[in-house]
Every structure is written in structure tokens, then in C-alpha cells.
Amino acid sequence: MANTVRGCSSPFVSRRHVLCACGAIVSGAVTPRILADARVAIGTRAYTAIFPGGDRVHFDYGYYRDQHLALMQSLYGDALTRVEMRKPLIAEGEPASPYAAIVNFWISDPEVFAKASAAHGQDLVRDKVHFTNAEQKVQSEVVFGETGKSAGAIHVGERCLTVLYPYGRADRFDHEYYRDHHMTSLIELFGHEAIDRIEMRKGQSSPDGRDPPLYSCTANIYVADAQAFAAAARRNRERVDDDIRHFTSVTPASFMTEVVGAFDA
């Protein structure tokens, strides 16, 4: 019950190399247990919103943090346990990210959330023009596994390796194996000094429930120490890669992000 994880990039290894290794590792490790301080119940309803990037996309992170999050909090109140917005980190010389931002929502009361969305959803849609021209893609999820420090203990400026496993009807993804074996393995291989928190989410459907999810699984690995994480990635890449075939047939997209803004109920 007391596993924790931390990670990030190393000054001795290019970020691109580290992220590739971490993506494979993340695809191979998540913990089934909840630490005493995690405080997000397994089965908690959640959303993930992804804003695509590109040369013609603009995204005002300051406005989203200072204005849009405040508007969301005022409209939804206690229906949301937490909302966290992150931006991709791009190293010098690397191509632009295909993502502009990713936002995670933790829903404390699905019924109240649905009523608030019906009443105020258009207020948020109208506010979008102030911070981006990108059309977000959203899916409904449940928290399926987590370990480490609490979600509320994650602060602005912290890094998170975000991993997305695309959904396909013919693809295979064993959520139980990822949670009960791969996640635990990642923590054991990387150690407490490399990872602060891991949260694994199981994709359910589109927000209206009419379509399948975009991703079978989304995983967030919060970095505790960059050099420790990079060193662990170098040491364990082969072992982690070998485990991937046990739980999925898909290739994930992984990218390092930074927490720009968040609020807790």
C-alpha cells in the first residue's frame, strides 16, 4: 500500500530518447493499489479533453488558467473534485507537438455534473474563443488504478508523462493486467525517487455515450525527479518493452507535459 513513483528527463539523454523510452515503460507499468494518501476512489467518473495542436492552432494557457478554470469552478461547484490543465513540453530542436493541451476532470457527482453541463455548457463553449481555435476531443472515463501522492497534491509546474492508448474494436487492451501487474512493475523498476504519482483511466465512451472512446486507456505518470526517471528508463527499457505484449496490441502516444493550472473542490 505504500508504493510511489517519480520521473523525468535527464541532461545526459535527449528528451526525445527519454520520452520514447518512457512511453514504452508507461505502456508497461501501472499500480493496482491505492496509497493511503491517493484519495481518488477507484471507479470515480472522469473526463479527458485533448486539444489538438498544429501550426495554425493557438492556445492561451494564461487565459485558460486564470479565467476559464475560474468560470468552470463557479458553474460546476462541488460536481467536480478537480480539474487539471497541462501543456506539452517541447525541447529545443524537436518538432511541434500534435497536441496543444490536455485537461483532466475528476467528477465527484455525475448527476450534478450532468445537470450543470445542461445548464451551463454553452457558457463554456462561448468562452472558448478567448483561448483557442482548436476543437477539443473529449471522452468519458473511470479511474481504474492509481498510486502515489494525492491528485490534489500535484502543483503547477510539475511534470507528467501523458500516455494515450488508441481504441480500436479489433485491438486488445487488458486493463486488469496493466493495473495489477504492469503498473506495479513500473513502480518497482523506477522507484520512489523517480515517480510521484500514477493514475490509470479506462476509456468508456464519448461524453454522450453514443460512440466508443477515443482511447482504451489514458495514463498519467507524474515525475518526481528528472535524472532519476531518465536513468531508470535507460536501465529498464528492454524489460518494460517485453511486458507490453501481455496487455495490448496497440502503440501508445506519449508526451511530457507540465501542469499549468488546476483547481480542487
NUVOBA-812270 format. One record per residue: residue number from 1; residue in one letter; x, y, z of N, C-alpha, C in turn. Coordinates in pm, whole numbers. Each point is the difference from the previous one (the first is absolute). Layout:
PT    nr   rest   n.east   n.north     n.up   ca.east   ca.north    ca.up   c.east   c.north     c.up
PT   NUM      a        X         Y        Z         X          Y        Z        X         Y        Z
...
//
This chain:
PT    nr   rest   n.east   n.north     n.up   ca.east   ca.north    ca.up   c.east   c.north     c.up
PT     1      m       82      -120        0       -82        120        0       85       125        0
PT     2      a      131       -11       -9        79        122       11       99        15     -113
PT     3      n      -42       -28     -122        86         22     -114      -21       139      -56
PT     4      t      107        65      -39        -8        132      -60       94         4     -118
PT     5      v      -25        88     -100        87          5     -116       36       141      -39
PT     6      r      116        20      -57        42        132      -45       79       -10     -128
PT     7      g        4       103      -85        80         -9     -120        8       126      -80
PT     8      c      103         7      -91        15        111      -92      120       -22      -89
PT     9      s       40       101      -76       107        -18      -96      136        35       57
PT    10      s      105       -46      -69       136         18       50       78        94      -87
PT    11      p       94        77       56        81         89      -80       98       -77      -87
PT    12      f       17      -128       25        96        -80      -75      -65       -78     -114
PT    13      v     -133         7      -10       -71        -72     -104      -98        95      -64
PT    14      s      -14        -4     -132       -92         90      -67     -141       -27       48
PT    15      r      -83       105        5      -137        -17       46      -75       -97      -89
PT    16      r       27         5     -133       -71        -89      -90       28      -145       36
PT    17      h      126       -32       27        37       -137       36      -67       -39      131
PT    18      v        1        91       95       -60        -31      130     -149       -22      -12
PT    19      l      -68        85      -79      -144        -14      -13      -37      -129      -70
PT    20      c       78       -40      -98       -29       -129      -66       11      -114      100
PT    21      a      106         4       79        19       -105      100     -111         5      103
PT    22      c      -34       121       44      -103         12      102     -135       -43      -54
PT    23      g      -26        28     -128      -127        -40      -57      -15      -149        5
PT    24      a      105       -71      -34        -6       -145        5      -14       -47      143
PT    25      i       71        65       89        -4        -41      140     -137        26       58
PT    26      v      -53       116      -34      -131         31       52     -100       -99      -55
PT    27      s       17       -34     -129       -93        -96      -55       14      -128       75
PT    28      g      106       -16       76        18       -123       69       -2         7      148
PT    29      a      -49       104       64         5         -7      143      -97        91       68
PT    30      v      -88       -58       79       -94         78       79      -33       -79      125
PT    31      t      -36        66      108       -19        -70      126     -145       -21       35
PT    32      p      -36      -119       44      -138        -30       31      -43        51      135
PT    33      r       95        36       84       -34         36      137      -18       150       15
PT    34      i      -78        37       99       -20        141       30       77        30      127
PT    35      l       86        99       -6        72         39      120      -95        70       95
PT    36      a       39         1      125       -85         61      101      -27       146      -31
PT    37      d       95        68      -69       -18        143      -25      -51        28     -141
PT    38      a      -40      -103      -76       -41         23     -138     -135        72       -6
PT    39      r      -98       -46       77      -126         69       21      -87        17     -124
PT    40      v       26       -68     -108       -92         -5     -113      -52      -143       -7
PT    41      a     -129       -16       23       -56       -135        6        4       -66     -137
PT    42      i       38      -128       -1        -7        -77     -122     -147        -6      -42
PT    43      g      -24        24     -127      -136          6      -50      -53       142      -12
PT    44      t       77        99       46       -41        139      -14      -19        34     -147
PT    45      r     -112        64      -31       -24         44     -137       97       112      -35
PT    46      a       38         5     -128        99         98      -42      -18        31     -148
PT    47      y       57       112      -41         8         38     -141      145        32      -32
PT    48      t       38       -22     -125       125         54      -52      -33        78     -126
PT    49      a       48       124       -7       -18         85     -118      137        27      -61
PT    50      i       11       -22     -129       127         20      -69      -20       104     -111
PT    51      f       83       105        4        -3        103     -102      112       -29     -100
PT    52      p      -33       -25     -126       106        -27      -99       83       125      -26
PT    53      g      126       -24      -37        89        111      -30       18        16     -150
PT    54      g      101        76      -39        26         23     -141       42       144      -24
PT    55      d       52        26     -119        51        132      -32     -106       108        6
PT    56      r     -124       -35      -27      -107         99       -4      -80         7      129
PT    57      v       41       -77       98       -72         -3      126       65        96      100
PT    58      h      -82        78       67        52         81      111      -71       -43      128
PT    59      f       71        11      110       -57        -36      130       59        93      105
PT    60      d      -87        76       66        41         95      103       -8       -70      136
PT    61      y      113       -54       45         3        -75      125      -32        89      120
PT    62      g       45       125       -5       -26         92      109     -149        28       16
PT    63      y      -69        20     -112      -144         25        7      -73      -122       54
PT    64      y       36      -118      -51       -67       -121       47       20       -15      151
PT    65      r      123        21       45        31        -15      143      -73       103       85
PT    66      d        5       126      -41       -48        108       87     -148        30      -16
PT    67      q      -56       -27     -119      -139         36      -25      -91      -122      -22
PT    68      h       41       -88      -90       -89       -111      -35      -17       -98      116
PT    69      l      108       -31       69       -11        -89      115      -87        61      110
PT    70      a       15       130       20       -83         67      102     -147        -4      -39
PT    71      l      -29        22     -129      -139         -8      -47      -55      -140       20
PT    72      m       80       -99      -34       -43       -139       15      -30       -32      146
PT    73      q       87        44       89       -19        -28      143     -127        67       52
PT    74      s      -28       121      -47      -119         70       47     -128       -64      -52
PT    75      l        5       -56     -120      -119        -59      -59      -29      -141       50
PT    76      y      106       -77       27       -17       -141       35        9       -26      150
PT    77      g       66        87       73         6        -15      145       55      -135       43
PT    78      d      -71       -63       96        46       -126       59      -18      -121      -91
PT    79      a      -58        20     -119       -15       -113      -93      136       -49      -50
PT    80      l       99        89        6       135        -35      -44       94        -7      121
PT    81      t       68      -112       14        99        -13      107      126        77      -34
PT    82      r       39        -7     -127       123         66      -45       -3        15     -151
PT    83      v       62       106      -49        27         19     -143      146        41      -12
PT    84      e       71       -62      -94       144         25      -17       31        17     -148
PT    85      m       63       113      -36        39         26     -139      151        -4      -12
PT    86      r       47       -71     -106       144        -12      -22       34        35     -145
PT    87      k      121        45      -20        48         29     -135      120       -89      -33
PT    88      p       16       -38     -126       116        -81      -39      129        78       17
PT    89      l      106       -70       37       133         60       10       80       -42     -124
PT    90      i       52        98      -70        74        -27     -122      144        47       19
PT    91      a       94       -92      -19       141         34       12       48        71     -126
PT    92      e      105        76       14        56         73     -114       40       -99     -110
PT    93      g      -41        32     -122        34        -85     -112     -102      -107      -30
PT    94      e     -100       -16       88      -103       -101      -23     -115        59      -80
PT    95      p      -73       -82      -75      -117         50      -74     -112        39       96
PT    96      a      -91        81      -48      -113         42       82      -85      -120       38
PT    97      s      -62         7      117       -85       -108       46     -130        -3      -79
PT    98      p      -55      -119      -25      -132         -8      -64     -113        36       95
PT    99      y       35        31      125       -99         37      101       31       140       52
PT   100      a     -107        79       20        17        134       58      -14        -5      151
PT   101      a      -93       -81       49       -23        -10      145      -81      -125       29
PT   102      i       13       -46      123       -82       -112       49      -58        40      134
PT   103      v     -128       -29       20       -69         37      123      -65      -124       59
PT   104      n       26       -25      127       -62       -111       72     -104        52       98
PT   105      f     -114       -68        3      -109         35       91      -27      -120       91
PT   106      w      -19        26      128       -43       -100       97     -140        41       46
PT   107      i      -99       -87      -19      -140         35       25      -46       -63      130
PT   108      s      -38        82       95       -41        -52      131     -146       -44        0
PT   109      d      -84        67      -78      -143        -33       -3      -47         5     -146
PT   110      p       -7      -116      -67       -37         -3     -142     -137        63      -28
PT   111      e      -97       -18       91      -133         55      -24        2       153        4
PT   112      v       68        55      101        10        146       11       82        55     -117
PT   113      f      103       -74      -39        83         42     -112      -83         7     -128
PT   114      a      -85      -101      -24       -83         -3     -121      -98       117       -2
PT   115      k      -58        31      115       -94        113        8       71       132      -24
PT   116      a      120        14       57        77        123      -20       41        14     -146
PT   117      s       33      -110      -64        40          3     -140     -118        44      -88
PT   118      a     -119       -52       32      -118         38      -77      -33       147       17
PT   119      a       23        51      121       -35        139       29      107        99      -45
PT   120      h      128       -39        8       108         97      -20      101       -38     -107
PT   121      g      -20      -115      -64        99        -44      -98       27       102     -109
PT   122      q     -104        68      -46        18         99     -107       79       122       47
PT   123      d       -2        28      129        83        111       53      148       -32      -20
PT   124      l       37      -125       23       139        -41      -20       36        -2     -148
PT   125      v      -94       -44      -84        24         -2     -144       24       142      -51
PT   126      r      -81        95       46        16        138      -45      131        60       47
PT   127      d       50       -47      114       126         55       54      122       -54      -75
PT   128      k      -17      -110      -73       114        -65      -66       69        92     -100
PT   129      v      -75        88      -64        58         87     -100      110        89       59
PT   130      h       -3        21      131        98         86       65      135       -66       20
PT   131      f        6      -134      -10       129        -64       26       48       -96     -110
PT   132      t      -87       -43      -91        49        -90     -105      -95        -4     -119
PT   133      n       54       -40     -113       -81        -27     -119       -5      -150      -30
PT   134      a       52       -80       92         3       -146      -18     -129       -62       53
PT   135      e      -44      -107      -65      -117        -74       46       45      -116       87
PT   136      q      -40         4      125        43       -104       93      -70      -133      -29
PT   137      k       72      -108       34       -56       -134       -8      -12       -52      143
PT   138      v     -119       -46       36       -28        -35      139      -50      -143        8
PT   139      q       40       -70      106       -56       -132       25      -33       -17      147
PT   140      s      -98       -86       26       -41        -34      135       83      -120       46
PT   141      e       43         3      128        88       -103       54      -37       -33      144
PT   142      v       66      -103       52        -3        -26      143      144       -18       46
PT   143      v       29        44      121       132        -24       59        9      -148       32
PT   144      f       96       -69      -60         9       -146       11      114       -45       91
PT   145      g       99        86       20       110        -33       89       81       123       31
PT   146      e       58         6      118        85        114       35       91       -36      116
PT   147      t      106        75       12        92        -15      112       83       127       12
PT   148      g       54        23      117        85        117       21      -70       106       81
PT   149      k       52       120       -9       -60        108       77     -135        39      -60
PT   150      s      -80        73       73      -136         31      -42        1        90     -122
PT   151      a     -108        -7      -77       -13         86     -117        5       147       41
PT   152      g      -59        32      114        -2        137       48      136        51       44
PT   153      a       95       -91       19       135         41       40       88        33     -120
PT   154      i      -53       -18     -121        73         35     -121      -15       150      -23
PT   155      h      112        70      -19        -3        146       -9       41        49     -137
PT   156      v      -32       127      -25        43         66     -124      152        -8      -13
PT   157      g       45       -33     -119       143        -11      -26       51      -142        2
PT   158      e      -77       -93       56        44       -140        2      -19       -63     -138
PT   159      r       83      -100      -26        -4        -67     -130      -76      -131        7
PT   160      c      -57       -34     -115       -79       -123       -8       19       -62     -138
PT   161      l       38      -126       -4         6        -72     -126     -140       -52      -30
PT   162      t      -60        53     -104      -135        -38      -40        9      -108     -107
PT   163      v      -74      -108       18         5       -112      -95     -142       -34      -44
PT   164      l      -21        -4     -131      -131        -24      -58        3      -129      -83
PT   165      y      -89       -93       30       -10       -126      -74     -125         4      -87
PT   166      p       16        18     -132      -117         12      -88      -93      -121        8
PT   167      y     -129        29      -11      -101       -107        2      -28       -49     -142
PT   168      g      -14      -129      -14       -43        -61     -126      -77      -127       31
PT   169      r     -108       -24      -72       -84       -117       30       78      -131      -12
PT   170      a       97        -1      -89        76       -123      -21      127        -5       86
PT   171      d       27       107       74       120          5       82      -23       -66      136
PT   172      r      110       -34       62        -7        -66      131       63        89      106
PT   173      f      -69        13      114        58         71      114      -54       -62      128
PT   174      d       89       -56       81       -37        -66      125       23        99      114
PT   175      h     -106        69       39        11        102      105       41       -61      134
PT   176      e      -51      -119       30        35        -63      127      149       -33        8
PT   177      y       55       -50     -111       143        -32        0       83       128       17
PT   178      y      -38       103      -72        73        126       11        1        51      144
PT   179      r     -119        -3       61       -14         51      136       68       -89      103
PT   180      d      -24      -132      -11        43        -90      106      144       -48      -12
PT   181      h       56         9     -122       136        -51      -20       94       105      -59
PT   182      h      -41        61     -110        91         90      -69       25       127       80
PT   183      m     -103        54       60        14        120       80       88       -25      121
PT   184      t      -22      -112       64        83        -36      115      145       -19      -41
PT   185      s       19       -63     -116       136        -21      -50       71       131      -25
PT   186      l      -72        96      -56        61        131      -27       49        65      128
PT   187      i      -82        -6      103        39         60      127      122       -70       58
PT   188      e        0      -132       -7       112        -76       56      129        28      -78
PT   189      l      -10        13     -132       118         23      -82       53       143       13
PT   190      f      -90        97        8        41        140        2       30        50      141
PT   191      g      -76       -47       96        24         39      137      -69       129       41
PT   192      h       -9        20      129       -68        117       56       69       130      -39
PT   193      e      129        -7      -25        73        123      -31      -25        49     -142
PT   194      a      -67       -80      -82       -21         38     -139     -144        42      -30
PT   195      i      -98       -56       72      -141         25      -32      -77        43      124
PT   196      d      -80       105      -16       -82         52      109     -138       -64        6
PT   197      r      -59       -17     -117      -138        -47       -5      -26       -62     -137
PT   198      i      -82      -105       -3       -50        -56     -125     -152       -12       11
PT   199      e      -67        41     -105      -145        -21       -8      -33       -61     -135
PT   200      m      -74      -109        4       -43        -70     -122     -151        15      -14
PT   201      r      -44        38     -119      -142         18      -28      -44       -95     -112
PT   202      k     -118       -55       15       -57        -88     -101     -101        77      -83
PT   203      g       22         7     -132       -92         70      -87     -135       -70       -5
PT   204      q     -109        79        7      -135        -55       -1      -74        28     -132
PT   205      s       -6       127      -37       -79         37     -118       20       148      -28
PT   206      s      -67        49     -103       -10        144      -19      -84        57      114
PT   207      p        5       131       24       -76         57      112     -149       -32       -2
PT   208      d      -58       -10     -121      -143        -29       -8      -30      -150        1
PT   209      g      104       -82        4       -19       -144        7      -34       -67     -131
PT   210      r       -2        74     -109       -43        -56     -128      113       -68      -77
PT   211      d      123        42       25       113        -51      -76      103       -62       94
PT   212      p       85       -89      -51       106        -58       84      102       107       37
PT   213      p       85       -28       98       100         98       40      106        18     -108
PT   214      l       70       110        8       114         23      -89      118       -86       42
PT   215      y       10       -22      132       114        -73       57      -50      -107       95
PT   216      s       57      -119      -12       -34       -108       94       47        33      140
PT   217      c      114        68        5        61         33      130       78       129      -14
PT   218      t       -8        83      102        89        115       12       72       -13      133
PT   219      a      130        21       -2        81        -14      122       81       127       22
PT   220      n        1        46      122        78        118       38      104       -40      103
PT   221      i      126        23      -33       111        -32       90       68       130       40
PT   222      y      -14        36      125        53        127       49      144       -18       47
PT   223      v       86        87      -51       144        -11       19       43        62      133
PT   224      a       82       -73       72        55         51      125      140        57      -22
PT   225      d       81       -71      -77       137         45      -23       41       -36     -142
PT   226      a       42       100      -77        29        -19     -141      115       -97      -23
PT   227      q      108        19       69       117        -84      -23      -25      -143       44
PT   228      a      -69       -18      111       -30       -135       47      -91       -72      -98
PT   229      f      -95        73      -56       -93        -59      -95       73       -43     -128
PT   230      a       86        89      -50        74        -31     -123       93      -119       20
PT   231      a       65        -4      115        91       -112       28      -77      -132        8
PT   232      a     -116         2       63       -82       -121       10      -49       -42     -137
PT   233      a      -32        97      -85       -46        -32     -135      109       -72      -79
PT   234      r      122        48       14       111        -63      -72       24      -143       52
PT   235      r       -8       -18      130        28       -131       59     -105      -104      -36
PT   236      n     -124        43       -8      -110        -96       -2      -81        -5     -129
PT   237      r       43        71     -100       -81          8     -121      -31      -138      -59
PT   238      e       99       -85      -11       -22       -131      -61      -98       -84       81
PT   239      r       13         3      131       -90        -79       85     -144        49      -12
PT   240      v      -15       130       -7      -134         56      -10      -60       -29     -137
PT   241      d       81        19     -104       -48        -29     -135      -48      -144      -13
PT   242      d       72       -91       62       -36       -142       -8     -136       -29       63
PT   243      d      -40        85       93      -125        -25       71     -122        57      -74
PT   244      i       23        88      -94      -111         68      -67      -95       -99      -68
PT   245      r       57      -102      -63       -83        -95      -75     -100       -73       88
PT   246      h       21         2      130       -93        -69       90     -132        74       16
PT   247      f       -2       130      -29      -124         71       25      -56        79     -117
PT   248      t       77        18     -110       -56         77     -110       62       -37     -134
PT   249      s      -77        28     -104        48        -18     -137       21       135      -69
PT   250      v      -21       111       73         9        133      -60      129        71       41
PT   251      t       38        97      -79       115         84       31      -50       131       59
PT   252      p       41        35      119       -50        122       64       70       126      -51
PT   253      a      -66       113       20        62        131      -21       37        52      138
PT   254      s      124        44       17        44         50      130       70       133      -17
PT   255      f      -24        90       94        63        131       -6       10        58      140
PT   256      m      111        70       24        19         63      130      -78       130        6
PT   257      t      -65        22      114       -80        122       18       37        68      131
PT   258      e      -47       122       13        20         79      122     -135        52       48
PT   259      v      -25       -10      130      -125         50       55        4       153       -2
PT   260      v      -98        59      -69        -8        146      -14     -103        59       95
PT   261      g     -108       -72       21      -104         50       89      -88      -112       50
PT   262      a      -58        17      119       -88       -101       58      -82        62      111
PT   263      f     -115       -62       29       -75         37      120      -57      -126       62
PT   264      d      -21         4      130       -61       -109       74     -124        52       70
PT   265      a     -101       -87       13      -124         39       65       27        33      147
//
